[in-house]
Amino acid sequence: MFSGKAALITGASSGIGAEMARQLAAAGCNLILVARRTDRLDALARELQSVQVDVITADLADSHSPQAVFDQVLNLQRNVHVLINNAGFGFQQPMLNIPMVEQMGMVDVNVRSLLALTQLFATPMAERGEGWILNVASVSAWFPIPGMATYAASKACVLHLSRALHEELKPAGIVVTALCPGGTRTEFSSIARERMDPDLEKAMMPADEVAVAGLKALARGKAVVVPGALYRILVALVRVLPASWVTRLAGAVMGRHH
Protein backbone atom coordinates (compact mmCIF):
# COMPACT_ATOMS: atom_id res chain seq x y z
CA MET A 1 0.00 0.00 0.00
CA PHE A 2 2.82 2.41 0.82
CA SER A 3 5.17 1.26 -1.96
CA GLY A 4 6.66 4.19 -3.86
CA LYS A 5 5.39 6.69 -1.29
CA ALA A 6 7.48 8.58 1.29
CA ALA A 7 7.17 8.29 5.07
CA LEU A 8 8.61 10.68 7.65
CA ILE A 9 9.32 9.02 11.01
CA THR A 10 10.27 10.92 14.16
CA GLY A 11 12.18 9.13 16.91
CA ALA A 12 13.51 6.90 14.15
CA SER A 13 16.91 6.14 15.65
CA SER A 14 15.75 3.20 17.81
CA GLY A 15 12.83 1.18 19.13
CA ILE A 16 9.42 1.31 17.46
CA GLY A 17 10.49 4.07 15.06
CA ALA A 18 13.45 2.10 13.72
CA GLU A 19 11.30 -1.04 13.34
CA MET A 20 8.68 0.92 11.40
CA ALA A 21 11.43 2.24 9.14
CA ARG A 22 12.61 -1.32 8.42
CA GLN A 23 9.08 -2.57 7.74
CA LEU A 24 8.19 0.34 5.47
CA ALA A 25 11.47 -0.02 3.57
CA ALA A 26 10.70 -3.71 3.04
CA ALA A 27 7.37 -2.62 1.55
CA GLY A 28 9.14 -0.26 -0.89
CA CYS A 29 8.34 2.97 0.96
CA ASN A 30 10.95 5.75 0.82
CA LEU A 31 11.94 7.29 4.14
CA ILE A 32 12.80 10.53 5.88
CA LEU A 33 14.25 9.68 9.29
CA VAL A 34 14.19 12.28 12.08
CA ALA A 35 15.88 12.03 15.49
CA ARG A 36 18.56 13.66 17.63
CA ARG A 37 21.31 11.07 17.04
CA THR A 38 22.78 11.51 13.58
CA ASP A 39 25.10 8.51 13.88
CA ARG A 40 22.17 6.18 14.62
CA LEU A 41 20.15 7.63 11.74
CA ASP A 42 23.07 7.28 9.32
CA ALA A 43 23.59 3.65 10.36
CA LEU A 44 19.90 2.90 9.80
CA ALA A 45 19.98 4.66 6.44
CA ARG A 46 22.92 2.48 5.36
CA GLU A 47 20.97 -0.60 6.43
CA LEU A 48 17.94 0.39 4.35
CA GLN A 49 19.54 1.03 0.98
CA SER A 50 16.74 -0.68 -0.97
CA VAL A 51 14.78 2.61 -0.83
CA GLN A 52 15.58 6.34 -0.84
CA VAL A 53 16.43 7.43 2.70
CA ASP A 54 17.03 10.99 3.88
CA VAL A 55 18.19 11.87 7.39
CA ILE A 56 17.22 15.00 9.34
CA THR A 57 18.79 15.65 12.75
CA ALA A 58 16.43 17.50 15.08
CA ASP A 59 15.66 17.79 18.78
CA LEU A 60 11.88 18.03 18.97
CA ALA A 61 12.06 19.52 22.47
CA ASP A 62 13.06 22.72 20.63
CA SER A 63 9.87 24.60 19.68
CA HIS A 64 11.46 25.67 16.35
CA SER A 65 12.24 22.09 15.27
CA PRO A 66 8.91 21.13 13.62
CA GLN A 67 9.02 24.08 11.22
CA ALA A 68 12.73 23.45 10.59
CA VAL A 69 11.99 19.79 9.76
CA PHE A 70 9.15 20.80 7.43
CA ASP A 71 11.41 23.34 5.68
CA GLN A 72 14.15 20.74 5.20
CA VAL A 73 11.63 18.36 3.61
CA LEU A 74 10.61 21.16 1.23
CA ASN A 75 14.28 21.68 0.37
CA LEU A 76 14.59 17.96 -0.37
CA GLN A 77 11.58 18.36 -2.71
CA ARG A 78 9.88 15.36 -1.13
CA ASN A 79 6.15 14.86 -0.66
CA VAL A 80 5.41 13.20 2.67
CA HIS A 81 2.51 10.77 2.23
CA VAL A 82 2.90 9.08 5.63
CA LEU A 83 3.74 10.95 8.86
CA ILE A 84 4.67 8.82 11.88
CA ASN A 85 4.87 10.86 15.08
CA ASN A 86 6.80 8.37 17.18
CA ALA A 87 9.20 10.57 19.17
CA GLY A 88 8.46 10.69 22.87
CA PHE A 89 9.87 10.12 26.34
CA GLY A 90 8.81 9.92 29.96
CA PHE A 91 9.95 9.36 33.54
CA GLN A 92 8.73 6.97 36.21
CA GLN A 93 9.22 9.45 39.02
CA PRO A 94 6.97 11.54 41.27
CA MET A 95 6.38 14.97 39.71
CA LEU A 96 8.23 16.84 42.45
CA ASN A 97 11.35 14.75 41.78
CA ILE A 98 11.52 15.76 38.10
CA PRO A 99 13.20 19.07 37.22
CA MET A 100 10.82 21.57 35.62
CA VAL A 101 12.88 21.73 32.42
CA GLU A 102 12.46 17.96 31.95
CA GLN A 103 8.71 18.17 32.63
CA MET A 104 8.35 20.87 29.97
CA GLY A 105 10.60 18.94 27.59
CA MET A 106 8.29 15.93 27.93
CA VAL A 107 5.28 18.05 26.96
CA ASP A 108 7.20 19.71 24.12
CA VAL A 109 8.24 16.39 22.55
CA ASN A 110 5.15 14.29 23.32
CA VAL A 111 2.50 16.92 22.54
CA ARG A 112 3.68 20.25 21.11
CA SER A 113 5.96 18.90 18.39
CA LEU A 114 3.46 16.17 17.45
CA LEU A 115 0.69 18.75 17.06
CA ALA A 116 2.92 21.09 15.03
CA LEU A 117 4.19 18.37 12.69
CA THR A 118 0.65 17.05 12.21
CA GLN A 119 -0.66 20.46 11.17
CA LEU A 120 2.34 21.24 8.96
CA PHE A 121 2.27 17.98 7.01
CA ALA A 122 -1.52 17.49 6.98
CA THR A 123 -1.95 20.74 5.05
CA PRO A 124 -0.24 19.52 1.82
CA MET A 125 -1.79 16.05 2.36
CA ALA A 126 -5.24 17.67 2.31
CA GLU A 127 -4.34 19.59 -0.85
CA ARG A 128 -3.39 16.29 -2.53
CA GLY A 129 -6.46 14.54 -1.08
CA GLU A 130 -4.42 11.70 0.39
CA GLY A 131 -2.33 11.03 3.48
CA TRP A 132 -1.72 8.83 6.50
CA ILE A 133 -0.76 10.01 10.01
CA LEU A 134 0.20 7.56 12.78
CA ASN A 135 0.52 9.07 16.24
CA VAL A 136 2.19 6.91 18.87
CA ALA A 137 0.25 7.34 22.11
CA SER A 138 0.23 4.69 24.86
CA VAL A 139 -2.01 2.47 26.94
CA SER A 140 -1.12 5.05 29.60
CA ALA A 141 -3.50 7.42 27.78
CA TRP A 142 -6.43 5.68 29.53
CA PHE A 143 -4.89 5.84 33.00
CA PRO A 144 -4.09 8.79 35.27
CA ILE A 145 -0.86 7.36 36.72
CA PRO A 146 0.48 8.61 40.08
CA GLY A 147 4.25 8.36 39.63
CA MET A 148 4.07 8.97 35.84
CA ALA A 149 1.53 11.81 35.89
CA THR A 150 2.87 14.10 33.17
CA TYR A 151 3.72 11.29 30.76
CA ALA A 152 0.28 9.68 31.04
CA ALA A 153 -1.44 13.05 30.65
CA SER A 154 0.62 13.85 27.54
CA LYS A 155 -0.36 10.53 25.95
CA ALA A 156 -4.03 11.13 26.80
CA CYS A 157 -3.73 14.35 24.81
CA VAL A 158 -2.26 12.44 21.85
CA LEU A 159 -5.08 9.87 21.96
CA HIS A 160 -7.88 12.45 22.11
CA LEU A 161 -6.28 14.61 19.42
CA SER A 162 -5.86 11.60 17.14
CA ARG A 163 -9.42 10.38 17.63
CA ALA A 164 -10.81 13.81 16.82
CA LEU A 165 -8.59 14.28 13.77
CA HIS A 166 -9.50 10.78 12.52
CA GLU A 167 -13.01 12.15 11.93
CA GLU A 168 -12.06 15.74 11.12
CA LEU A 169 -9.53 14.91 8.39
CA LYS A 170 -11.40 11.95 6.87
CA PRO A 171 -13.21 14.14 4.27
CA ALA A 172 -9.77 15.41 3.13
CA GLY A 173 -8.65 11.84 2.40
CA ILE A 174 -6.34 11.65 5.42
CA VAL A 175 -6.26 8.66 7.78
CA VAL A 176 -5.25 9.40 11.39
CA THR A 177 -4.49 6.45 13.67
CA ALA A 178 -3.42 6.36 17.32
CA LEU A 179 -1.08 3.50 18.17
CA CYS A 180 -1.35 2.78 21.90
CA PRO A 181 1.26 0.23 22.96
CA GLY A 182 1.71 -1.04 26.48
CA GLY A 183 5.16 -2.01 27.70
CA THR A 184 7.56 -2.38 24.77
CA ARG A 185 11.18 -3.54 24.76
CA THR A 186 12.90 -0.30 23.74
CA GLU A 187 15.42 2.21 25.10
CA PHE A 188 12.42 4.24 26.31
CA SER A 189 11.88 1.78 29.17
CA SER A 190 15.43 2.10 30.44
CA ILE A 191 15.15 5.91 30.37
CA ALA A 192 11.72 5.99 32.02
CA ARG A 193 12.64 3.56 34.80
CA GLU A 194 15.90 3.22 36.67
CA ARG A 195 15.10 -0.43 37.35
CA MET A 196 12.51 -2.48 35.50
CA ASP A 197 9.88 -4.13 37.67
CA PRO A 198 10.02 -7.92 37.02
CA ASP A 199 6.22 -8.15 36.63
CA LEU A 200 6.23 -5.36 34.03
CA GLU A 201 9.19 -6.93 32.25
CA LYS A 202 7.19 -10.11 31.62
CA ALA A 203 4.42 -8.12 29.92
CA MET A 204 6.76 -6.29 27.53
CA MET A 205 6.12 -6.70 23.79
CA PRO A 206 8.84 -6.74 21.11
CA ALA A 207 9.12 -3.43 19.24
CA ASP A 208 8.73 -5.11 15.83
CA GLU A 209 5.33 -6.57 16.81
CA VAL A 210 4.13 -3.16 18.00
CA ALA A 211 5.34 -1.59 14.74
CA VAL A 212 3.50 -4.20 12.65
CA ALA A 213 0.28 -3.58 14.58
CA GLY A 214 0.54 0.18 14.07
CA LEU A 215 1.24 0.06 10.34
CA LYS A 216 -1.50 -2.52 9.73
CA ALA A 217 -4.04 -0.38 11.58
CA LEU A 218 -2.97 2.70 9.62
CA ALA A 219 -3.31 0.85 6.30
CA ARG A 220 -6.79 -0.35 7.34
CA GLY A 221 -7.91 3.13 8.34
CA LYS A 222 -8.49 2.35 12.02
CA ALA A 223 -8.79 5.18 14.54
CA VAL A 224 -7.09 3.40 17.47
CA VAL A 225 -5.05 0.23 17.90
CA VAL A 226 -3.90 -1.36 21.17
CA PRO A 227 -1.39 -4.18 20.47
CA GLY A 228 -1.50 -7.23 22.72
CA ALA A 229 -4.46 -9.01 24.33
CA LEU A 230 -3.32 -8.14 27.88
CA TYR A 231 -3.32 -4.42 27.15
CA ARG A 232 -6.70 -4.57 25.39
CA ILE A 233 -8.11 -6.16 28.56
CA LEU A 234 -6.62 -3.37 30.70
CA VAL A 235 -8.20 -0.72 28.49
CA ALA A 236 -11.55 -2.52 28.66
CA LEU A 237 -11.35 -2.53 32.49
CA VAL A 238 -11.19 1.27 32.52
CA ARG A 239 -14.73 1.39 31.14
CA VAL A 240 -16.21 -0.62 34.01
CA LEU A 241 -14.17 0.31 37.09
CA PRO A 242 -14.80 3.48 39.14
CA ALA A 243 -12.38 6.29 38.22
CA SER A 244 -10.82 6.38 41.71
CA TRP A 245 -10.03 2.66 41.46
CA VAL A 246 -8.46 3.13 38.04
CA THR A 247 -6.13 5.85 39.33
CA ARG A 248 -5.05 3.86 42.39
CA LEU A 249 -4.59 0.69 40.34
CA ALA A 250 -2.50 2.53 37.76
CA GLY A 251 -0.31 4.01 40.45
CA ALA A 252 0.18 0.62 42.09
CA VAL A 253 1.05 -1.16 38.83
CA MET A 254 2.68 1.41 36.59
CA GLY A 255 3.74 4.23 38.88
CA ARG A 256 6.02 2.21 41.14
CA HIS A 257 9.32 4.06 41.47
CA HIS A 258 12.54 3.06 43.15
Disulfide bonds with the S-S distance in Angstrom:
none
